Each structure stands twice: as structure tokens, then as C-alpha cells.
Amino acid sequence: MKQRTKTFSLSFFLLAALPFFAVHRVETADEKAIESRMGRKLPLGKRIILKLVEKKARKYQKKNARARIKDTPDNLATFALVLGVLTYVLLAIPTVAFLSFFVAIGAVIAGILALKRGGNKLRSILGIVLGGLFVSLIIISLIIFLSAPPGG
């Protein structure tokens, strides 16, 4: 009885602590391979625990793989370029033209971050140039607009 309680408590601890372990690659450990190594059949409780641990490990492996794909510097450089181009596209639409200033600032920030992280230099520099050009044009036009004499 004590052995069974110890086994279940250890397995539930592993299930609860699995997210905190860095699970990059999980080897497939099917029941037949384990049974052939042990030379006997696994008890029902251990088979259930094995299935639960495999399922949870696969879940976190997929989650970590998705996080690694989204965080690459090349994707950030592409995002900077897309934001830089989107700035001028939004300017052509009258109802959302005011958003283009904020999108341009986002393009500059994303481009700088991509350069610092070692992303694609061409895309990140194009994002910085397109966003910075737009921000400078807006600032220059605001200065001209505000310096014009009233009523003239």
C-alpha cells in the first residue's frame, strides 16, 4: 500500500511540476518498449501515469515550440517593415488616418529592437526609415501649420 501511495504521489508531483521543467524534446516511450525492457507487463496504474505524463509533456513541448517560433528577430524585422508600409496605407484611409502616426512609431521601435537582436538588417532598416520618415514629415507639417499666421 505504501509503495502505491508513493508511486501516485510521485507521479502527481511530476504532472504538477512538468511545466517548470524545460521540456524541449520528449522521447516516445510507449508501453510496449518499456515492457520489453522490463521483461514484464506494466501495471494498470503505471500505464495510466505514463499516458498522462506523455500527454502533458507533448502539450508543453508544442507550447514551447510556438513560443520559439514567434520570438525570432527576423519576424520582428518583418513586422517593422510591415508596420512601416502600413503607415502609408492607413494615411490613405480617411477614417483611420490618425492611427498612422502611432503605427509609424511602432515601426521605428520594432526596427530598432530587431537590429539589436540581430534580425534581418534590410527589413529592420526599411521599417525604421519608413516610420521615421513619416514621423518627421508629420512633425514638419505641424510646425508649418502652427507657425502660419492666423487668418492669413
N, CA, C and O atoms as a GROMACS GRO file, in nm:
protein
  608
    1MET      N    1   0.081  -0.120   0.000
    1MET     CA    2   0.000   0.000   0.000
    1MET      C    3   0.086   0.126   0.000
    1MET      O    4   0.055   0.223  -0.069
    2LYS      N    5   0.196   0.125   0.080
    2LYS     CA    6   0.283   0.242   0.086
    2LYS      C    7   0.351   0.266  -0.048
    2LYS      O    8   0.369   0.380  -0.090
    3GLN      N    9   0.388   0.158  -0.117
    3GLN     CA   10   0.456   0.171  -0.245
    3GLN      C   11   0.362   0.235  -0.348
    3GLN      O   12   0.405   0.320  -0.426
    4ARG      N   13   0.237   0.195  -0.347
    4ARG     CA   14   0.139   0.251  -0.440
    4ARG      C   15   0.117   0.399  -0.411
    4ARG      O   16   0.110   0.480  -0.504
    5THR      N   17   0.106   0.436  -0.284
    5THR     CA   18   0.088   0.576  -0.248
    5THR      C   19   0.210   0.658  -0.288
    5THR      O   20   0.197   0.770  -0.336
    6LYS      N   21   0.326   0.601  -0.269
    6LYS     CA   22   0.448   0.671  -0.305
    6LYS      C   23   0.455   0.691  -0.457
    6LYS      O   24   0.495   0.797  -0.504
    7THR      N   25   0.416   0.590  -0.533
    7THR     CA   26   0.418   0.598  -0.678
    7THR      C   27   0.321   0.704  -0.729
    7THR      O   28   0.355   0.785  -0.815
    8PHE      N   29   0.198   0.703  -0.674
    8PHE     CA   30   0.099   0.800  -0.717
    8PHE      C   31   0.137   0.942  -0.676
    8PHE      O   32   0.119   1.035  -0.754
    9SER      N   33   0.190   0.959  -0.556
    9SER     CA   34   0.229   1.093  -0.514
    9SER      C   35   0.344   1.144  -0.600
    9SER      O   36   0.346   1.263  -0.634
   10LEU      N   37   0.439   1.058  -0.635
   10LEU     CA   38   0.548   1.098  -0.722
   10LEU      C   39   0.498   1.133  -0.862
   10LEU      O   40   0.543   1.230  -0.922
   11SER      N   41   0.404   1.055  -0.913
   11SER     CA   42   0.354   1.082  -1.047
   11SER      C   43   0.274   1.212  -1.051
   11SER      O   44   0.285   1.289  -1.147
   12PHE      N   45   0.195   1.238  -0.948
   12PHE     CA   46   0.120   1.364  -0.946
   12PHE      C   47   0.212   1.483  -0.926
   12PHE      O   48   0.185   1.591  -0.977
   13PHE      N   49   0.320   1.464  -0.851
   13PHE     CA   50   0.419   1.570  -0.838
   13PHE      C   51   0.481   1.600  -0.974
   13PHE      O   52   0.500   1.716  -1.010
   14LEU      N   53   0.514   1.494  -1.050
   14LEU     CA   54   0.572   1.514  -1.183
   14LEU      C   55   0.474   1.584  -1.276
   14LEU      O   56   0.514   1.670  -1.355
   15LEU      N   57   0.346   1.548  -1.267
   15LEU     CA   58   0.247   1.613  -1.352
   15LEU      C   59   0.232   1.760  -1.316
   15LEU      O   60   0.215   1.844  -1.405
   16ALA      N   61   0.239   1.792  -1.187
   16ALA     CA   62   0.223   1.931  -1.146
   16ALA      C   63   0.349   2.012  -1.175
   16ALA      O   64   0.339   2.130  -1.206
   17ALA      N   65   0.466   1.950  -1.165
   17ALA     CA   66   0.591   2.024  -1.181
   17ALA      C   67   0.641   2.024  -1.325
   17ALA      O   68   0.739   2.091  -1.354
   18LEU      N   69   0.578   1.951  -1.415
   18LEU     CA   70   0.623   1.941  -1.552
   18LEU      C   71   0.633   2.076  -1.623
   18LEU      O   72   0.727   2.096  -1.700
   19PRO      N   73   0.539   2.170  -1.602
   19PRO     CA   74   0.553   2.298  -1.671
   19PRO      C   75   0.679   2.375  -1.632
   19PRO      O   76   0.725   2.460  -1.708
   20PHE      N   77   0.734   2.348  -1.516
   20PHE     CA   78   0.851   2.422  -1.471
   20PHE      C   79   0.980   2.363  -1.526
   20PHE      O   80   1.085   2.429  -1.520
   21PHE      N   81   0.976   2.243  -1.578
   21PHE     CA   82   1.093   2.182  -1.638
   21PHE      C   83   1.103   2.227  -1.782
   21PHE      O   84   1.001   2.251  -1.847
   22ALA      N   85   1.223   2.239  -1.831
   22ALA     CA   86   1.241   2.275  -1.971
   22ALA      C   87   1.229   2.149  -2.055
   22ALA      O   88   1.325   2.073  -2.069
   23VAL      N   89   1.112   2.128  -2.111
   23VAL     CA   90   1.087   2.009  -2.192
   23VAL      C   91   1.102   2.050  -2.337
   23VAL      O   92   1.009   2.104  -2.397
   24HIS      N   93   1.220   2.024  -2.394
   24HIS     CA   94   1.242   2.060  -2.533
   24HIS      C   95   1.208   1.946  -2.627
   24HIS      O   96   1.147   1.966  -2.732
   25ARG      N   97   1.248   1.827  -2.588
   25ARG     CA   98   1.221   1.713  -2.674
   25ARG      C   99   1.188   1.594  -2.586
   25ARG      O  100   1.261   1.561  -2.493
   26VAL      N  101   1.078   1.530  -2.618
   26VAL     CA  102   1.035   1.416  -2.540
   26VAL      C  103   1.050   1.292  -2.626
   26VAL      O  104   0.993   1.284  -2.735
   27GLU      N  105   1.125   1.198  -2.577
   27GLU     CA  106   1.138   1.071  -2.648
   27GLU      C  107   1.008   0.993  -2.630
   27GLU      O  108   0.948   0.995  -2.523
   28THR      N  109   0.966   0.926  -2.734
   28THR     CA  110   0.845   0.846  -2.722
   28THR      C  111   0.876   0.721  -2.642
   28THR      O  112   0.965   0.643  -2.677
   29ALA      N  113   0.802   0.703  -2.538
   29ALA     CA  114   0.820   0.585  -2.452
   29ALA      C  115   0.686   0.513  -2.447
   29ALA      O  116   0.608   0.530  -2.353
   30ASP      N  117   0.661   0.433  -2.548
   30ASP     CA  118   0.535   0.362  -2.549
   30ASP      C  119   0.542   0.243  -2.453
   30ASP      O  120   0.649   0.199  -2.411
   31GLU      N  121   0.426   0.194  -2.422
   31GLU     CA  122   0.416   0.086  -2.323
   31GLU      C  123   0.493  -0.038  -2.366
   31GLU      O  124   0.560  -0.101  -2.283
   32LYS      N  125   0.486  -0.073  -2.492
   32LYS     CA  126   0.550  -0.197  -2.539
   32LYS      C  127   0.701  -0.191  -2.524
   32LYS      O  128   0.764  -0.290  -2.487
   33ALA      N  129   0.761  -0.073  -2.554
   33ALA     CA  130   0.906  -0.060  -2.541
   33ALA      C  131   0.948  -0.072  -2.395
   33ALA      O  132   1.049  -0.136  -2.364
   34ILE      N  133   0.871  -0.012  -2.306
   34ILE     CA  134   0.905  -0.020  -2.163
   34ILE      C  135   0.885  -0.162  -2.112
   34ILE      O  136   0.966  -0.213  -2.035
   35GLU      N  137   0.777  -0.225  -2.155
   35GLU     CA  138   0.750  -0.362  -2.112
   35GLU      C  139   0.858  -0.459  -2.163
   35GLU      O  140   0.895  -0.553  -2.093
   36SER      N  141   0.907  -0.435  -2.285
   36SER     CA  142   1.011  -0.525  -2.337
   36SER      C  143   1.143  -0.505  -2.263
   36SER      O  144   1.219  -0.601  -2.245
   37ARG      N  145   1.171  -0.383  -2.219
   37ARG     CA  146   1.292  -0.358  -2.141
   37ARG      C  147   1.282  -0.418  -2.002
   37ARG      O  148   1.380  -0.472  -1.948
   38MET      N  149   1.161  -0.409  -1.943
   38MET     CA  150   1.144  -0.460  -1.807
   38MET      C  151   1.128  -0.611  -1.805
   38MET      O  152   1.160  -0.676  -1.705
   39GLY      N  153   1.078  -0.666  -1.912
   39GLY     CA  154   1.057  -0.810  -1.918
   39GLY      C  155   0.924  -0.853  -1.859
   39GLY      O  156   0.898  -0.972  -1.846
   40ARG      N  157   0.841  -0.758  -1.823
   40ARG     CA  158   0.707  -0.791  -1.771
   40ARG      C  159   0.611  -0.679  -1.809
   40ARG      O  160   0.651  -0.572  -1.854
   41LYS      N  161   0.484  -0.706  -1.790
   41LYS     CA  162   0.382  -0.611  -1.826
   41LYS      C  163   0.369  -0.504  -1.718
   41LYS      O  164   0.380  -0.533  -1.599
   42LEU      N  165   0.344  -0.378  -1.762
   42LEU     CA  166   0.325  -0.268  -1.667
   42LEU      C  167   0.190  -0.281  -1.598
   42LEU      O  168   0.092  -0.320  -1.661
   43PRO      N  169   0.183  -0.248  -1.470
   43PRO     CA  170   0.053  -0.246  -1.402
   43PRO      C  171  -0.034  -0.134  -1.458
   43PRO      O  172   0.016  -0.040  -1.519
   44LEU      N  173  -0.164  -0.146  -1.436
   44LEU     CA  174  -0.260  -0.050  -1.491
   44LEU      C  175  -0.232   0.092  -1.443
   44LEU      O  176  -0.238   0.185  -1.523
   45GLY      N  177  -0.202   0.109  -1.317
   45GLY     CA  178  -0.176   0.242  -1.263
   45GLY      C  179  -0.057   0.309  -1.329
   45GLY      O  180  -0.062   0.428  -1.359
   46LYS      N  181   0.049   0.234  -1.353
   46LYS     CA  182   0.167   0.290  -1.416
   46LYS      C  183   0.144   0.320  -1.563
   46LYS      O  184   0.202   0.415  -1.617
   47ARG      N  185   0.061   0.240  -1.629
   47ARG     CA  186   0.028   0.269  -1.768
   47ARG      C  187  -0.050   0.400  -1.779
   47ARG      O  188  -0.027   0.480  -1.870
   48ILE      N  189  -0.143   0.420  -1.687
   48ILE     CA  190  -0.222   0.544  -1.687
   48ILE      C  191  -0.131   0.664  -1.660
   48ILE      O  192  -0.143   0.767  -1.726
   49ILE      N  193  -0.042   0.649  -1.564
   49ILE     CA  194   0.050   0.758  -1.531
   49ILE      C  195   0.140   0.789  -1.651
   49ILE      O  196   0.166   0.906  -1.680
   50LEU      N  197   0.186   0.686  -1.719
   50LEU     CA  198   0.271   0.705  -1.836
   50LEU      C  199   0.197   0.784  -1.944
   50LEU      O  200   0.254   0.875  -2.005
   51LYS      N  201   0.073   0.748  -1.968
   51LYS     CA  202  -0.007   0.820  -2.068
   51LYS      C  203  -0.027   0.966  -2.029
   51LYS      O  204  -0.017   1.054  -2.114
   52LEU      N  205  -0.056   0.992  -1.900
   52LEU     CA  206  -0.078   1.129  -1.855
   52LEU      C  207   0.049   1.214  -1.868
   52LEU      O  208   0.043   1.329  -1.912
   53VAL      N  209   0.161   1.157  -1.831
   53VAL     CA  210   0.287   1.231  -1.839
   53VAL      C  211   0.323   1.258  -1.985
   53VAL      O  212   0.368   1.368  -2.018
   54GLU      N  213   0.304   1.159  -2.073
   54GLU     CA  214   0.333   1.180  -2.216
   54GLU      C  215   0.245   1.289  -2.274
   54GLU      O  216   0.292   1.373  -2.351
   55LYS      N  217   0.116   1.288  -2.239
   55LYS     CA  218   0.022   1.386  -2.291
   55LYS      C  219   0.061   1.527  -2.245
   55LYS      O  220   0.060   1.621  -2.324
   56LYS      N  221   0.093   1.540  -2.118
   56LYS     CA  222   0.129   1.670  -2.064
   56LYS      C  223   0.262   1.718  -2.123
   56LYS      O  224   0.278   1.837  -2.152
   57ALA      N  225   0.356   1.629  -2.140
   57ALA     CA  226   0.486   1.666  -2.198
   57ALA      C  227   0.469   1.712  -2.342
   57ALA      O  228   0.531   1.810  -2.383
   58ARG      N  229   0.386   1.642  -2.420
   58ARG     CA  230   0.360   1.684  -2.558
   58ARG      C  231   0.295   1.821  -2.563
   58ARG      O  232   0.328   1.902  -2.650
   59LYS      N  233   0.204   1.848  -2.471
   59LYS     CA  234   0.134   1.977  -2.466
   59LYS      C  235   0.233   2.090  -2.443
   59LYS      O  236   0.228   2.192  -2.512
   60TYR      N  237   0.322   2.074  -2.347
   60TYR     CA  238   0.418   2.179  -2.318
   60TYR      C  239   0.527   2.188  -2.423
   60TYR      O  240   0.585   2.294  -2.444
   61GLN      N  241   0.556   2.078  -2.489
   61GLN     CA  242   0.652   2.080  -2.598
   61GLN      C  243   0.597   2.163  -2.714
   61GLN      O  244   0.671   2.242  -2.773
   62LYS      N  245   0.469   2.146  -2.746
   62LYS     CA  246   0.408   2.226  -2.852
   62LYS      C  247   0.402   2.373  -2.814
   62LYS      O  248   0.427   2.460  -2.897
   63LYS      N  249   0.370   2.401  -2.689
   63LYS     CA  250   0.361   2.539  -2.641
   63LYS      C  251   0.497   2.608  -2.651
   63LYS      O  252   0.505   2.722  -2.695
   64ASN      N  253   0.603   2.539  -2.611
   64ASN     CA  254   0.737   2.596  -2.618
   64ASN      C  255   0.782   2.615  -2.762
   64ASN      O  256   0.851   2.712  -2.794
   65ALA      N  257   0.743   2.523  -2.850
   65ALA     CA  258   0.780   2.536  -2.992
   65ALA      C  259   0.714   2.658  -3.052
   65ALA      O  260   0.777   2.730  -3.130
   66ARG      N  261   0.587   2.682  -3.018
   66ARG     CA  262   0.519   2.800  -3.070
   66ARG      C  263   0.583   2.928  -3.018
   66ARG      O  264   0.596   3.025  -3.093
   67ALA      N  265   0.623   2.929  -2.894
   67ALA     CA  266   0.685   3.048  -2.836
   67ALA      C  267   0.819   3.076  -2.903
   67ALA      O  268   0.854   3.192  -2.925
   68ARG      N  269   0.895   2.972  -2.935
   68ARG     CA  270   1.024   2.992  -3.001
   68ARG      C  271   1.007   3.044  -3.142
   68ARG      O  272   1.089   3.123  -3.188
   69ILE      N  273   0.902   3.002  -3.212
   69ILE     CA  274   0.881   3.047  -3.349
   69ILE      C  275   0.843   3.195  -3.352
   69ILE      O  276   0.890   3.269  -3.438
   70LYS      N  277   0.760   3.239  -3.260
   70LYS     CA  278   0.713   3.377  -3.261
   70LYS      C  279   0.821   3.477  -3.221
   70LYS      O  280   0.810   3.594  -3.257
   71ASP      N  281   0.922   3.434  -3.149
   71ASP     CA  282   1.017   3.527  -3.090
   71ASP      C  283   1.144   3.550  -3.172
   71ASP      O  284   1.239   3.608  -3.121
   72THR      N  285   1.148   3.507  -3.295
   72THR     CA  286   1.271   3.521  -3.372
   72THR      C  287   1.289   3.667  -3.415
   72THR      O  288   1.190   3.735  -3.443
   73PRO      N  289   1.413   3.715  -3.420
   73PRO     CA  290   1.439   3.854  -3.460
   73PRO      C  291   1.403   3.882  -3.606
   73PRO      O  292   1.369   3.995  -3.641
   74ASP      N  293   1.409   3.779  -3.691
   74ASP     CA  294   1.370   3.801  -3.831
   74ASP      C  295   1.222   3.833  -3.842
   74ASP      O  296   1.182   3.914  -3.926
   75ASN      N  297   1.140   3.768  -3.760
   75ASN     CA  298   0.998   3.800  -3.761
   75ASN      C  299   0.974   3.943  -3.712
   75ASN      O  300   0.884   4.011  -3.761
   76LEU      N  301   1.052   3.987  -3.617
   76LEU     CA  302   1.039   4.123  -3.567
   76LEU      C  303   1.080   4.224  -3.674
   76LEU      O  304   1.018   4.329  -3.687
   77ALA      N  305   1.183   4.192  -3.751
   77ALA     CA  306   1.225   4.280  -3.860
   77ALA      C  307   1.118   4.288  -3.968
   77ALA      O  308   1.090   4.396  -4.022
   78THR      N  309   1.057   4.175  -3.999
   78THR     CA  310   0.947   4.173  -4.096
   78THR      C  311   0.829   4.254  -4.044
   78THR      O  312   0.764   4.326  -4.119
   79PHE      N  313   0.802   4.241  -3.916
   79PHE     CA  314   0.694   4.318  -3.853
   79PHE      C  315   0.721   4.468  -3.863
   79PHE      O  316   0.628   4.545  -3.887
   80ALA      N  317   0.846   4.510  -3.844
   80ALA     CA  318   0.882   4.651  -3.856
   80ALA      C  319   0.857   4.700  -3.998
   80ALA      O  320   0.804   4.810  -4.018
   81LEU      N  321   0.895   4.621  -4.096
   81LEU     CA  322   0.873   4.659  -4.235
   81LEU      C  323   0.725   4.668  -4.267
   81LEU      O  324   0.681   4.762  -4.334
   82VAL      N  325   0.648   4.573  -4.221
   82VAL     CA  326   0.503   4.573  -4.245
   82VAL      C  327   0.439   4.696  -4.180
   82VAL      O  328   0.352   4.760  -4.240
   83LEU      N  329   0.482   4.728  -4.059
   83LEU     CA  330   0.427   4.847  -3.993
   83LEU      C  331   0.466   4.974  -4.068
   83LEU      O  332   0.385   5.066  -4.078
   84GLY      N  333   0.588   4.980  -4.120
   84GLY     CA  334   0.630   5.097  -4.196
   84GLY      C  335   0.546   5.117  -4.321
   84GLY      O  336   0.508   5.230  -4.353
   85VAL      N  337   0.517   5.009  -4.391
   85VAL     CA  338   0.433   5.019  -4.512
   85VAL      C  339   0.288   5.047  -4.473
   85VAL      O  340   0.219   5.124  -4.540
   86LEU      N  341   0.243   4.986  -4.365
   86LEU     CA  342   0.105   5.006  -4.319
   86LEU      C  343   0.079   5.150  -4.279
   86LEU      O  344  -0.034   5.198  -4.286
   87THR      N  345   0.183   5.220  -4.238
   87THR     CA  346   0.169   5.362  -4.203
   87THR      C  347   0.114   5.442  -4.319
   87THR      O  348   0.022   5.522  -4.303
   88TYR      N  349   0.172   5.420  -4.436
   88TYR     CA  350   0.128   5.496  -4.555
   88TYR      C  351  -0.005   5.446  -4.609
   88TYR      O  352  -0.081   5.523  -4.667
   89VAL      N  353  -0.034   5.318  -4.590
   89VAL     CA  354  -0.164   5.266  -4.632
   89VAL      C  355  -0.275   5.325  -4.546
   89VAL      O  356  -0.380   5.363  -4.597
   90LEU      N  357  -0.250   5.334  -4.415
   90LEU     CA  358  -0.350   5.393  -4.326
   90LEU      C  359  -0.372   5.542  -4.353
   90LEU      O  360  -0.481   5.594  -4.331
   91LEU      N  361  -0.269   5.609  -4.400
   91LEU     CA  362  -0.281   5.751  -4.431
   91LEU      C  363  -0.379   5.774  -4.545
   91LEU      O  364  -0.442   5.880  -4.552
   92ALA      N  365  -0.393   5.677  -4.634
   92ALA     CA  366  -0.483   5.691  -4.748
   92ALA      C  367  -0.629   5.669  -4.711
   92ALA      O  368  -0.718   5.704  -4.788
   93ILE      N  369  -0.655   5.612  -4.594
   93ILE     CA  370  -0.792   5.587  -4.550
   93ILE      C  371  -0.830   5.697  -4.451
   93ILE      O  372  -0.773   5.704  -4.342
   94PRO      N  373  -0.926   5.783  -4.487
   94PRO     CA  374  -0.954   5.900  -4.404
   94PRO      C  375  -1.004   5.868  -4.262
   94PRO      O  376  -0.974   5.942  -4.169
   95THR      N  377  -1.077   5.761  -4.244
   95THR     CA  378  -1.134   5.735  -4.112
   95THR      C  379  -1.031   5.685  -4.010
   95THR      O  380  -1.051   5.701  -3.890
   96VAL      N  381  -0.921   5.626  -4.056
   96VAL     CA  382  -0.820   5.574  -3.965
   96VAL      C  383  -0.683   5.638  -3.987
   96VAL      O  384  -0.582   5.582  -3.943
   97ALA      N  385  -0.678   5.752  -4.054
   97ALA     CA  386  -0.550   5.817  -4.084
   97ALA      C  387  -0.477   5.861  -3.958
   97ALA      O  388  -0.354   5.866  -3.956
   98PHE      N  389  -0.551   5.893  -3.853
   98PHE     CA  390  -0.487   5.938  -3.729
   98PHE      C  391  -0.406   5.826  -3.664
   98PHE      O  392  -0.315   5.854  -3.585
   99LEU      N  393  -0.436   5.700  -3.693
   99LEU     CA  394  -0.362   5.589  -3.636
   99LEU      C  395  -0.224   5.571  -3.698
   99LEU      O  396  -0.136   5.506  -3.641
  100SER      N  397  -0.204   5.629  -3.817
  100SER     CA  398  -0.078   5.606  -3.888
  100SER      C  399   0.042   5.661  -3.812
  100SER      O  400   0.151   5.606  -3.824
  101PHE      N  401   0.025   5.767  -3.734
  101PHE     CA  402   0.135   5.821  -3.656
  101PHE      C  403   0.183   5.719  -3.553
  101PHE      O  404   0.303   5.699  -3.536
  102PHE      N  405   0.089   5.655  -3.484
  102PHE     CA  406   0.125   5.556  -3.383
  102PHE      C  407   0.184   5.429  -3.445
  102PHE      O  408   0.273   5.367  -3.388
  103VAL      N  409   0.135   5.393  -3.562
  103VAL     CA  410   0.190   5.278  -3.633
  103VAL      C  411   0.333   5.306  -3.677
  103VAL      O  412   0.418   5.217  -3.674
  104ALA      N  413   0.360   5.431  -3.717
  104ALA     CA  414   0.495   5.468  -3.757
  104ALA      C  415   0.591   5.461  -3.638
  104ALA      O  416   0.705   5.415  -3.653
  105ILE      N  417   0.548   5.506  -3.523
  105ILE     CA  418   0.631   5.496  -3.403
  105ILE      C  419   0.657   5.349  -3.370
  105ILE      O  420   0.768   5.313  -3.331
  106GLY      N  421   0.556   5.265  -3.385
  106GLY     CA  422   0.574   5.121  -3.363
  106GLY      C  423   0.672   5.060  -3.462
  106GLY      O  424   0.749   4.971  -3.425
  107ALA      N  425   0.671   5.107  -3.586
  107ALA     CA  426   0.765   5.057  -3.686
  107ALA      C  427   0.909   5.092  -3.649
  107ALA      O  428   1.000   5.010  -3.665
  108VAL      N  429   0.929   5.213  -3.598
  108VAL     CA  430   1.063   5.254  -3.558
  108VAL      C  431   1.111   5.170  -3.439
  108VAL      O  432   1.224   5.123  -3.438
  109ILE      N  433   1.024   5.152  -3.341
  109ILE     CA  434   1.061   5.076  -3.221
  109ILE      C  435   1.090   4.930  -3.257
  109ILE      O  436   1.190   4.874  -3.212
  110ALA      N  437   1.003   4.868  -3.338
  110ALA     CA  438   1.024   4.729  -3.378
  110ALA      C  439   1.150   4.713  -3.461
  110ALA      O  440   1.221   4.613  -3.448
  111GLY      N  441   1.180   4.810  -3.547
  111GLY     CA  442   1.302   4.804  -3.626
  111GLY      C  443   1.428   4.813  -3.541
  111GLY      O  444   1.525   4.742  -3.566
  112ILE      N  445   1.425   4.901  -3.441
  112ILE     CA  446   1.540   4.914  -3.352
  112ILE      C  447   1.560   4.786  -3.271
  112ILE      O  448   1.672   4.738  -3.255
  113LEU      N  449   1.451   4.730  -3.221
  113LEU     CA  450   1.461   4.605  -3.145
  113LEU      C  451   1.514   4.491  -3.232
  113LEU      O  452   1.594   4.409  -3.187
  114ALA      N  453   1.468   4.486  -3.356
  114ALA     CA  454   1.514   4.380  -3.447
  114ALA      C  455   1.663   4.395  -3.478
  114ALA      O  456   1.735   4.296  -3.488
  115LEU      N  457   1.709   4.519  -3.493
  115LEU     CA  458   1.853   4.540  -3.516
  115LEU      C  459   1.936   4.498  -3.395
  115LEU      O  460   2.042   4.438  -3.409
  116LYS      N  461   1.887   4.530  -3.277
  116LYS     CA  462   1.960   4.494  -3.155
  116LYS      C  463   1.965   4.343  -3.135
  116LYS      O  464   2.064   4.290  -3.084
  117ARG      N  465   1.859   4.273  -3.173
  117ARG     CA  466   1.854   4.127  -3.154
  117ARG      C  467   1.918   4.050  -3.267
  117ARG      O  468   1.928   3.928  -3.261
  118GLY      N  469   1.962   4.120  -3.370
  118GLY     CA  470   2.032   4.052  -3.480
  118GLY      C  471   1.940   4.000  -3.588
  118GLY      O  472   1.970   3.898  -3.650
  119GLY      N  473   1.830   4.068  -3.613
  119GLY     CA  474   1.739   4.025  -3.718
  119GLY      C  475   1.787   4.068  -3.856
  119GLY      O  476   1.900   4.116  -3.871
  120ASN      N  477   1.702   4.052  -3.953
  120ASN     CA  478   1.734   4.088  -4.091
  120ASN      C  479   1.757   4.240  -4.097
  120ASN      O  480   1.667   4.318  -4.065
  121LYS      N  481   1.877   4.280  -4.139
  121LYS     CA  482   1.912   4.422  -4.135
  121LYS      C  483   1.833   4.504  -4.236
  121LYS      O  484   1.790   4.615  -4.205
  122LEU      N  485   1.813   4.451  -4.356
  122LEU     CA  486   1.744   4.526  -4.459
  122LEU      C  487   1.601   4.558  -4.417
  122LEU      O  488   1.557   4.672  -4.426
  123ARG      N  489   1.530   4.456  -4.371
  123ARG     CA  490   1.390   4.477  -4.332
  123ARG      C  491   1.378   4.571  -4.212
  123ARG      O  492   1.290   4.657  -4.209
  124SER      N  493   1.466   4.554  -4.114
  124SER     CA  494   1.455   4.638  -3.996
  124SER      C  495   1.492   4.783  -4.028
  124SER      O  496   1.428   4.875  -3.977
  125ILE      N  497   1.594   4.803  -4.112
  125ILE     CA  498   1.631   4.940  -4.150
  125ILE      C  499   1.521   5.004  -4.234
  125ILE      O  500   1.492   5.123  -4.218
  126LEU      N  501   1.460   4.928  -4.324
  126LEU     CA  502   1.349   4.982  -4.403
  126LEU      C  503   1.232   5.020  -4.313
  126LEU      O  504   1.167   5.123  -4.336
  127GLY      N  505   1.204   4.940  -4.212
  127GLY     CA  506   1.098   4.975  -4.117
  127GLY      C  507   1.130   5.102  -4.041
  127GLY      O  508   1.043   5.187  -4.021
  128ILE      N  509   1.256   5.116  -3.999
  128ILE     CA  510   1.297   5.238  -3.927
  128ILE      C  511   1.289   5.360  -4.019
  128ILE      O  512   1.241   5.466  -3.978
  129VAL      N  513   1.334   5.344  -4.144
  129VAL     CA  514   1.334   5.457  -4.237
  129VAL      C  515   1.191   5.498  -4.272
  129VAL      O  516   1.159   5.617  -4.271
  130LEU      N  517   1.105   5.402  -4.303
  130LEU     CA  518   0.968   5.436  -4.339
  130LEU      C  519   0.893   5.500  -4.222
  130LEU      O  520   0.822   5.599  -4.240
  131GLY      N  521   0.909   5.443  -4.103
  131GLY     CA  522   0.842   5.500  -3.986
  131GLY      C  523   0.900   5.634  -3.947
  131GLY      O  524   0.826   5.727  -3.915
  132GLY      N  525   1.034   5.646  -3.949
  132GLY     CA  526   1.098   5.772  -3.913
  132GLY      C  527   1.068   5.883  -4.012
  132GLY      O  528   1.050   5.998  -3.973
  133LEU      N  529   1.064   5.850  -4.140
  133LEU     CA  530   1.029   5.949  -4.242
  133LEU      C  531   0.889   6.003  -4.220
  133LEU      O  532   0.865   6.123  -4.231
  134PHE      N  533   0.798   5.914  -4.190
  134PHE     CA  534   0.661   5.958  -4.168
  134PHE      C  535   0.650   6.046  -4.044
  134PHE      O  536   0.584   6.149  -4.046
  135VAL      N  537   0.716   6.004  -3.935
  135VAL     CA  538   0.712   6.084  -3.812
  135VAL      C  539   0.773   6.221  -3.836
  135VAL      O  540   0.720   6.321  -3.788
  136SER      N  541   0.884   6.227  -3.908
  136SER     CA  542   0.947   6.358  -3.935
  136SER      C  543   0.859   6.444  -4.025
  136SER      O  544   0.852   6.565  -4.005
  137LEU      N  545   0.792   6.385  -4.124
  137LEU     CA  546   0.701   6.462  -4.208
  137LEU      C  547   0.584   6.519  -4.128
  137LEU      O  548   0.542   6.632  -4.150
  138ILE      N  549   0.532   6.440  -4.037
  138ILE     CA  550   0.421   6.489  -3.953
  138ILE      C  551   0.468   6.603  -3.864
  138ILE      O  552   0.398   6.702  -3.848
  139ILE      N  553   0.587   6.590  -3.806
  139ILE     CA  554   0.638   6.696  -3.718
  139ILE      C  555   0.664   6.823  -3.798
  139ILE      O  556   0.630   6.932  -3.752
  140ILE      N  557   0.723   6.811  -3.918
  140ILE     CA  558   0.748   6.928  -4.002
  140ILE      C  559   0.617   6.994  -4.043
  140ILE      O  560   0.606   7.117  -4.040
  141SER      N  561   0.517   6.915  -4.080
  141SER     CA  562   0.388   6.974  -4.121
  141SER      C  563   0.318   7.039  -4.002
  141SER      O  564   0.249   7.140  -4.020
  142LEU      N  565   0.333   6.986  -3.883
  142LEU     CA  566   0.274   7.050  -3.765
  142LEU      C  567   0.344   7.183  -3.735
  142LEU      O  568   0.278   7.280  -3.698
  143ILE      N  569   0.476   7.188  -3.751
  143ILE     CA  570   0.549   7.313  -3.729
  143ILE      C  571   0.505   7.418  -3.830
  143ILE      O  572   0.483   7.534  -3.792
  144ILE      N  573   0.492   7.380  -3.956
  144ILE     CA  574   0.447   7.475  -4.059
  144ILE      C  575   0.304   7.520  -4.031
  144ILE      O  576   0.273   7.639  -4.044
  145PHE      N  577   0.218   7.428  -3.994
  145PHE     CA  578   0.078   7.462  -3.967
  145PHE      C  579   0.066   7.556  -3.848
  145PHE      O  580  -0.013   7.651  -3.852
  146LEU      N  581   0.142   7.530  -3.742
  146LEU     CA  582   0.132   7.611  -3.620
  146LEU      C  583   0.204   7.744  -3.633
  146LEU      O  584   0.170   7.838  -3.562
  147SER      N  585   0.301   7.756  -3.721
  147SER     CA  586   0.374   7.883  -3.739
  147SER      C  587   0.307   7.976  -3.837
  147SER      O  588   0.348   8.092  -3.846
  148ALA      N  589   0.209   7.931  -3.909
  148ALA     CA  590   0.138   8.017  -4.004
  148ALA      C  591   0.059   8.123  -3.926
  148ALA      O  592  -0.001   8.093  -3.823
  149PRO      N  593   0.060   8.246  -3.976
  149PRO     CA  594  -0.014   8.350  -3.905
  149PRO      C  595  -0.165   8.324  -3.915
  149PRO      O  596  -0.214   8.279  -4.018
  150PRO      N  597  -0.236   8.353  -3.807
  150PRO     CA  598  -0.380   8.329  -3.809
  150PRO      C  599  -0.450   8.422  -3.910
  150PRO      O  600  -0.421   8.542  -3.918
  151GLY      N  601  -0.541   8.364  -3.983
  151GLY     CA  602  -0.622   8.439  -4.078
  151GLY      C  603  -0.546   8.475  -4.205
  151GLY      O  604  -0.593   8.558  -4.283
  152GLY      N  605  -0.432   8.417  -4.227
  152GLY     CA  606  -0.351   8.459  -4.341
  152GLY      C  607  -0.322   8.348  -4.426
  152GLY      O  608  -0.254   8.364  -4.528
   0.00000   0.00000   0.00000
